[in-house]
Amino acid sequence: MFLLFVAADKTKMAIPYEDREVVKCVYSKFNKSLYFSPASSKIAFTVRDPVHTGIYRVSDPRGFAQR
């Protein structure tokens, strides 16, 4: 719901973010578009501000981790 509220506020569009059916539909469609199942034991990660030095280097700031 909050994401739709922010989108409506920033775009000045009339998005019915208080309508539970709309919210449910949007989030359901989004969740189905994920590249991996929410039940997966993997977790997606992103290194937001990678630090590049001579010692430590982030080769790929996005990926998956598994316990």
Biopython code that builds the backbone (N, CA, C, O; Angstrom):
import numpy as np
from Bio.PDB.StructureBuilder import StructureBuilder

atoms = [
    (1, "MET", "N", (0.815, -1.172, 0.000)),
    (1, "MET", "CA", (0.000, 0.000, 0.000)),
    (1, "MET", "C", (0.876, 1.259, 0.000)),
    (1, "MET", "O", (0.589, 2.213, -0.723)),
    (2, "PHE", "N", (1.924, 1.262, 0.795)),
    (2, "PHE", "CA", (2.776, 2.447, 0.900)),
    (2, "PHE", "C", (3.434, 2.765, -0.433)),
    (2, "PHE", "O", (3.526, 3.930, -0.821)),
    (3, "LEU", "N", (3.891, 1.736, -1.136)),
    (3, "LEU", "CA", (4.539, 1.947, -2.428)),
    (3, "LEU", "C", (3.576, 2.611, -3.409)),
    (3, "LEU", "O", (3.968, 3.519, -4.142)),
    (4, "LEU", "N", (2.327, 2.170, -3.429)),
    (4, "LEU", "CA", (1.343, 2.784, -4.314)),
    (4, "LEU", "C", (1.045, 4.221, -3.892)),
    (4, "LEU", "O", (0.821, 5.087, -4.738)),
    (5, "PHE", "N", (1.045, 4.469, -2.593)),
    (5, "PHE", "CA", (0.845, 5.830, -2.083)),
    (5, "PHE", "C", (1.968, 6.742, -2.560)),
    (5, "PHE", "O", (1.712, 7.853, -3.023)),
    (6, "VAL", "N", (3.197, 6.284, -2.451)),
    (6, "VAL", "CA", (4.353, 7.074, -2.886)),
    (6, "VAL", "C", (4.268, 7.324, -4.389)),
    (6, "VAL", "O", (4.507, 8.442, -4.845)),
    (7, "ALA", "N", (3.926, 6.286, -5.166)),
    (7, "ALA", "CA", (3.807, 6.445, -6.618)),
    (7, "ALA", "C", (2.732, 7.468, -6.961)),
    (7, "ALA", "O", (2.932, 8.305, -7.841)),
    (8, "ALA", "N", (1.604, 7.409, -6.279)),
    (8, "ALA", "CA", (0.523, 8.368, -6.526)),
    (8, "ALA", "C", (0.967, 9.782, -6.171)),
    (8, "ALA", "O", (0.678, 10.731, -6.899)),
    (9, "ASP", "N", (1.663, 9.918, -5.063)),
    (9, "ASP", "CA", (2.120, 11.227, -4.614)),
    (9, "ASP", "C", (3.144, 11.827, -5.574)),
    (9, "ASP", "O", (3.055, 13.005, -5.920)),
    (10, "LYS", "N", (4.104, 11.032, -6.000)),
    (10, "LYS", "CA", (5.184, 11.542, -6.850)),
    (10, "LYS", "C", (4.736, 11.805, -8.280)),
    (10, "LYS", "O", (5.229, 12.731, -8.924)),
    (11, "THR", "N", (3.804, 10.995, -8.784)),
    (11, "THR", "CA", (3.368, 11.158, -10.174)),
    (11, "THR", "C", (2.139, 12.044, -10.296)),
    (11, "THR", "O", (1.744, 12.426, -11.398)),
    (12, "LYS", "N", (1.536, 12.370, -9.153)),
    (12, "LYS", "CA", (0.297, 13.162, -9.129)),
    (12, "LYS", "C", (-0.819, 12.481, -9.920)),
    (12, "LYS", "O", (-1.684, 13.139, -10.499)),
    (13, "MET", "N", (-0.779, 11.132, -9.930)),
    (13, "MET", "CA", (-1.804, 10.355, -10.608)),
    (13, "MET", "C", (-2.785, 9.811, -9.570)),
    (13, "MET", "O", (-2.433, 9.608, -8.408)),
    (14, "ALA", "N", (-3.996, 9.585, -10.006)),
    (14, "ALA", "CA", (-5.029, 9.044, -9.118)),
    (14, "ALA", "C", (-4.908, 7.525, -9.072)),
    (14, "ALA", "O", (-5.564, 6.820, -9.839)),
    (15, "ILE", "N", (-4.076, 7.031, -8.179)),
    (15, "ILE", "CA", (-3.902, 5.586, -7.987)),
    (15, "ILE", "C", (-4.710, 5.200, -6.752)),
    (15, "ILE", "O", (-4.486, 5.756, -5.677)),
    (16, "PRO", "N", (-5.644, 4.260, -6.885)),
    (16, "PRO", "CA", (-6.493, 3.895, -5.731)),
    (16, "PRO", "C", (-5.738, 3.031, -4.716)),
    (16, "PRO", "O", (-6.032, 1.845, -4.565)),
    (17, "TYR", "N", (-4.767, 3.628, -4.021)),
    (17, "TYR", "CA", (-3.908, 2.887, -3.096)),
    (17, "TYR", "C", (-4.630, 2.435, -1.834)),
    (17, "TYR", "O", (-4.095, 1.616, -1.087)),
    (18, "GLU", "N", (-5.817, 2.941, -1.580)),
    (18, "GLU", "CA", (-6.580, 2.495, -0.407)),
    (18, "GLU", "C", (-7.514, 1.333, -0.735)),
    (18, "GLU", "O", (-8.105, 0.740, 0.168)),
    (19, "ASP", "N", (-7.651, 1.007, -2.006)),
    (19, "ASP", "CA", (-8.504, -0.097, -2.436)),
    (19, "ASP", "C", (-7.740, -1.414, -2.248)),
    (19, "ASP", "O", (-6.776, -1.686, -2.964)),
    (20, "ARG", "N", (-8.168, -2.213, -1.298)),
    (20, "ARG", "CA", (-7.455, -3.457, -0.957)),
    (20, "ARG", "C", (-7.342, -4.413, -2.149)),
    (20, "ARG", "O", (-6.333, -5.104, -2.283)),
    (21, "GLU", "N", (-8.343, -4.464, -3.001)),
    (21, "GLU", "CA", (-8.291, -5.353, -4.160)),
    (21, "GLU", "C", (-7.226, -4.903, -5.162)),
    (21, "GLU", "O", (-6.527, -5.731, -5.746)),
    (22, "VAL", "N", (-7.107, -3.597, -5.355)),
    (22, "VAL", "CA", (-6.072, -3.067, -6.249)),
    (22, "VAL", "C", (-4.699, -3.375, -5.674)),
    (22, "VAL", "O", (-3.814, -3.849, -6.386)),
    (23, "VAL", "N", (-4.523, -3.107, -4.396)),
    (23, "VAL", "CA", (-3.242, -3.374, -3.731)),
    (23, "VAL", "C", (-2.891, -4.860, -3.839)),
    (23, "VAL", "O", (-1.760, -5.214, -4.173)),
    (24, "LYS", "N", (-3.856, -5.716, -3.558)),
    (24, "LYS", "CA", (-3.635, -7.163, -3.623)),
    (24, "LYS", "C", (-3.243, -7.586, -5.040)),
    (24, "LYS", "O", (-2.338, -8.401, -5.218)),
    (25, "CYS", "N", (-3.914, -7.038, -6.034)),
    (25, "CYS", "CA", (-3.621, -7.366, -7.429)),
    (25, "CYS", "C", (-2.217, -6.922, -7.822)),
    (25, "CYS", "O", (-1.481, -7.682, -8.452)),
    (26, "VAL", "N", (-1.839, -5.697, -7.456)),
    (26, "VAL", "CA", (-0.514, -5.168, -7.807)),
    (26, "VAL", "C", (0.590, -5.983, -7.140)),
    (26, "VAL", "O", (1.549, -6.386, -7.798)),
    (27, "TYR", "N", (0.458, -6.223, -5.853)),
    (27, "TYR", "CA", (1.497, -6.974, -5.145)),
    (27, "TYR", "C", (1.563, -8.424, -5.601)),
    (27, "TYR", "O", (2.645, -9.009, -5.652)),
    (28, "SER", "N", (0.426, -9.001, -5.929)),
    (28, "SER", "CA", (0.414, -10.372, -6.427)),
    (28, "SER", "C", (1.141, -10.456, -7.772)),
    (28, "SER", "O", (1.946, -11.360, -7.999)),
    (29, "LYS", "N", (0.849, -9.511, -8.651)),
    (29, "LYS", "CA", (1.501, -9.495, -9.960)),
    (29, "LYS", "C", (3.007, -9.278, -9.807)),
    (29, "LYS", "O", (3.802, -9.911, -10.502)),
    (30, "PHE", "N", (3.396, -8.386, -8.899)),
    (30, "PHE", "CA", (4.814, -8.142, -8.657)),
    (30, "PHE", "C", (5.504, -9.397, -8.127)),
    (30, "PHE", "O", (6.572, -9.772, -8.612)),
    (31, "ASN", "N", (4.893, -10.047, -7.130)),
    (31, "ASN", "CA", (5.497, -11.237, -6.537)),
    (31, "ASN", "C", (5.647, -12.367, -7.553)),
    (31, "ASN", "O", (6.602, -13.141, -7.487)),
    (32, "LYS", "N", (4.719, -12.462, -8.479)),
    (32, "LYS", "CA", (4.814, -13.497, -9.515)),
    (32, "LYS", "C", (5.902, -13.191, -10.528)),
    (32, "LYS", "O", (6.334, -14.083, -11.259)),
    (33, "SER", "N", (6.352, -11.942, -10.583)),
    (33, "SER", "CA", (7.390, -11.566, -11.540)),
    (33, "SER", "C", (8.795, -11.722, -10.971)),
    (33, "SER", "O", (9.775, -11.480, -11.675)),
    (34, "LEU", "N", (8.903, -12.118, -9.722)),
    (34, "LEU", "CA", (10.225, -12.296, -9.110)),
    (34, "LEU", "C", (10.991, -13.384, -9.839)),
    (34, "LEU", "O", (10.402, -14.335, -10.353)),
    (35, "TYR", "N", (12.284, -13.240, -9.879)),
    (35, "TYR", "CA", (13.132, -14.201, -10.579)),
    (35, "TYR", "C", (13.324, -15.500, -9.818)),
    (35, "TYR", "O", (13.779, -16.491, -10.389)),
    (36, "PHE", "N", (12.989, -15.508, -8.561)),
    (36, "PHE", "CA", (13.088, -16.722, -7.765)),
    (36, "PHE", "C", (11.889, -16.774, -6.839)),
    (36, "PHE", "O", (11.297, -15.746, -6.509)),
    (37, "SER", "N", (11.544, -17.960, -6.430)),
    (37, "SER", "CA", (10.382, -18.175, -5.587)),
    (37, "SER", "C", (10.599, -17.567, -4.204)),
    (37, "SER", "O", (11.697, -17.677, -3.658)),
    (38, "PRO", "N", (9.580, -16.926, -3.623)),
    (38, "PRO", "CA", (9.707, -16.409, -2.263)),
    (38, "PRO", "C", (9.991, -17.514, -1.245)),
    (38, "PRO", "O", (10.501, -17.239, -0.159)),
    (39, "ALA", "N", (9.664, -18.762, -1.588)),
    (39, "ALA", "CA", (9.916, -19.892, -0.697)),
    (39, "ALA", "C", (11.345, -20.430, -0.842)),
    (39, "ALA", "O", (11.742, -21.336, -0.109)),
    (40, "SER", "N", (12.102, -19.884, -1.767)),
    (40, "SER", "CA", (13.464, -20.342, -2.017)),
    (40, "SER", "C", (14.355, -20.075, -0.809)),
    (40, "SER", "O", (14.106, -19.145, -0.041)),
    (41, "SER", "N", (15.383, -20.883, -0.645)),
    (41, "SER", "CA", (16.330, -20.672, 0.450)),
    (41, "SER", "C", (17.392, -19.627, 0.074)),
    (41, "SER", "O", (18.263, -19.300, 0.880)),
    (42, "LYS", "N", (17.310, -19.119, -1.132)),
    (42, "LYS", "CA", (18.239, -18.075, -1.574)),
    (42, "LYS", "C", (17.718, -16.704, -1.169)),
    (42, "LYS", "O", (16.522, -16.509, -0.952)),
    (43, "ILE", "N", (18.641, -15.769, -1.075)),
    (43, "ILE", "CA", (18.279, -14.382, -0.811)),
    (43, "ILE", "C", (19.040, -13.510, -1.816)),
    (43, "ILE", "O", (20.228, -13.717, -2.062)),
    (44, "ALA", "N", (18.343, -12.545, -2.380)),
    (44, "ALA", "CA", (18.985, -11.628, -3.313)),
    (44, "ALA", "C", (19.659, -10.521, -2.520)),
    (44, "ALA", "O", (19.154, -10.101, -1.479)),
    (45, "PHE", "N", (20.811, -10.044, -3.015)),
    (45, "PHE", "CA", (21.493, -8.950, -2.323)),
    (45, "PHE", "C", (22.011, -7.937, -3.334)),
    (45, "PHE", "O", (22.247, -8.257, -4.499)),
    (46, "THR", "N", (22.180, -6.726, -2.865)),
    (46, "THR", "CA", (22.782, -5.648, -3.639)),
    (46, "THR", "C", (23.704, -4.875, -2.712)),
    (46, "THR", "O", (23.297, -4.468, -1.624)),
    (47, "VAL", "N", (24.934, -4.673, -3.136)),
    (47, "VAL", "CA", (25.864, -3.825, -2.395)),
    (47, "VAL", "C", (25.586, -2.416, -2.882)),
    (47, "VAL", "O", (25.896, -2.065, -4.020)),
    (48, "ARG", "N", (25.001, -1.618, -2.013)),
    (48, "ARG", "CA", (24.507, -0.303, -2.418)),
    (48, "ARG", "C", (25.617, 0.654, -2.840)),
    (48, "ARG", "O", (25.535, 1.253, -3.912)),
    (49, "ASP", "N", (26.627, 0.806, -2.038)),
    (49, "ASP", "CA", (27.730, 1.715, -2.334)),
    (49, "ASP", "C", (29.040, 0.952, -2.231)),
    (49, "ASP", "O", (29.735, 1.056, -1.220)),
    (50, "PRO", "N", (29.390, 0.184, -3.261)),
    (50, "PRO", "CA", (30.620, -0.602, -3.177)),
    (50, "PRO", "C", (31.856, 0.289, -3.076)),
    (50, "PRO", "O", (31.958, 1.310, -3.756)),
    (51, "VAL", "N", (32.780, -0.111, -2.227)),
    (51, "VAL", "CA", (34.031, 0.614, -2.045)),
    (51, "VAL", "C", (35.098, -0.103, -2.866)),
    (51, "VAL", "O", (35.331, -1.298, -2.683)),
    (52, "HIS", "N", (35.727, 0.609, -3.746)),
    (52, "HIS", "CA", (36.780, 0.031, -4.582)),
    (52, "HIS", "C", (38.125, 0.544, -4.101)),
    (52, "HIS", "O", (38.422, 1.734, -4.205)),
    (53, "THR", "N", (38.923, -0.348, -3.581)),
    (53, "THR", "CA", (40.275, -0.006, -3.147)),
    (53, "THR", "C", (41.228, -1.014, -3.757)),
    (53, "THR", "O", (40.807, -1.923, -4.473)),
    (54, "GLY", "N", (42.485, -0.857, -3.481)),
    (54, "GLY", "CA", (43.472, -1.800, -3.984)),
    (54, "GLY", "C", (43.382, -3.150, -3.295)),
    (54, "GLY", "O", (43.850, -4.151, -3.838)),
    (55, "ILE", "N", (42.796, -3.197, -2.119)),
    (55, "ILE", "CA", (42.707, -4.431, -1.343)),
    (55, "ILE", "C", (41.350, -5.110, -1.520)),
    (55, "ILE", "O", (41.275, -6.315, -1.760)),
    (56, "TYR", "N", (40.297, -4.333, -1.400)),
    (56, "TYR", "CA", (38.946, -4.887, -1.437)),
    (56, "TYR", "C", (38.244, -4.398, -2.698)),
    (56, "TYR", "O", (38.212, -3.200, -2.977)),
    (57, "ARG", "N", (37.690, -5.326, -3.445)),
    (57, "ARG", "CA", (37.022, -4.950, -4.682)),
    (57, "ARG", "C", (35.738, -5.760, -4.846)),
    (57, "ARG", "O", (35.741, -6.976, -4.656)),
    (58, "VAL", "N", (34.661, -5.099, -5.193)),
    (58, "VAL", "CA", (33.383, -5.763, -5.444)),
    (58, "VAL", "C", (33.297, -5.996, -6.944)),
    (58, "VAL", "O", (33.200, -5.048, -7.724)),
    (59, "SER", "N", (33.334, -7.274, -7.347)),
    (59, "SER", "CA", (33.288, -7.570, -8.776)),
    (59, "SER", "C", (31.864, -7.553, -9.307)),
    (59, "SER", "O", (31.625, -7.159, -10.448)),
    (60, "ASP", "N", (30.926, -7.978, -8.485)),
    (60, "ASP", "CA", (29.525, -7.986, -8.892)),
    (60, "ASP", "C", (28.688, -7.536, -7.701)),
    (60, "ASP", "O", (28.522, -8.299, -6.750)),
    (61, "PRO", "N", (28.159, -6.318, -7.730)),
    (61, "PRO", "CA", (27.439, -5.801, -6.566)),
    (61, "PRO", "C", (26.036, -6.386, -6.367)),
    (61, "PRO", "O", (25.353, -6.046, -5.400)),
    (62, "ARG", "N", (25.609, -7.258, -7.274)),
    (62, "ARG", "CA", (24.297, -7.894, -7.127)),
    (62, "ARG", "C", (24.450, -9.394, -7.276)),
    (62, "ARG", "O", (25.310, -9.879, -8.011)),
    (63, "GLY", "N", (23.597, -10.122, -6.562)),
    (63, "GLY", "CA", (23.655, -11.568, -6.679)),
    (63, "GLY", "C", (22.727, -12.265, -5.703)),
    (63, "GLY", "O", (21.807, -11.663, -5.149)),
    (64, "PHE", "N", (22.989, -13.542, -5.506)),
    (64, "PHE", "CA", (22.200, -14.360, -4.588)),
    (64, "PHE", "C", (23.131, -15.012, -3.578)),
    (64, "PHE", "O", (24.269, -15.362, -3.891)),
    (65, "ALA", "N", (22.633, -15.164, -2.383)),
    (65, "ALA", "CA", (23.359, -15.858, -1.321)),
    (65, "ALA", "C", (22.488, -16.999, -0.833)),
    (65, "ALA", "O", (21.262, -16.956, -0.942)),
    (66, "GLN", "N", (23.126, -18.006, -0.302)),
    (66, "GLN", "CA", (22.391, -19.154, 0.224)),
    (66, "GLN", "C", (23.043, -19.594, 1.515)),
    (66, "GLN", "O", (24.268, -19.642, 1.624)),
    (67, "ARG", "N", (22.225, -19.911, 2.478)),
    (67, "ARG", "CA", (22.750, -20.333, 3.763)),
    (67, "ARG", "C", (23.229, -21.739, 3.726)),
    (67, "ARG", "O", (23.706, -22.256, 4.736)),
]
sb = StructureBuilder()
sb.init_structure("model")
sb.init_model(0)
sb.init_chain("A")
sb.init_seg("    ")
for serial, (resi, resn, name, xyz) in enumerate(atoms, 1):
    if name == "N":
        sb.init_residue(resn, " ", resi, " ")
    sb.init_atom(name, np.array(xyz, "f"), 0.0, 1.0, " ", f" {name:<3s}", serial, name[0])
structure = sb.get_structure()
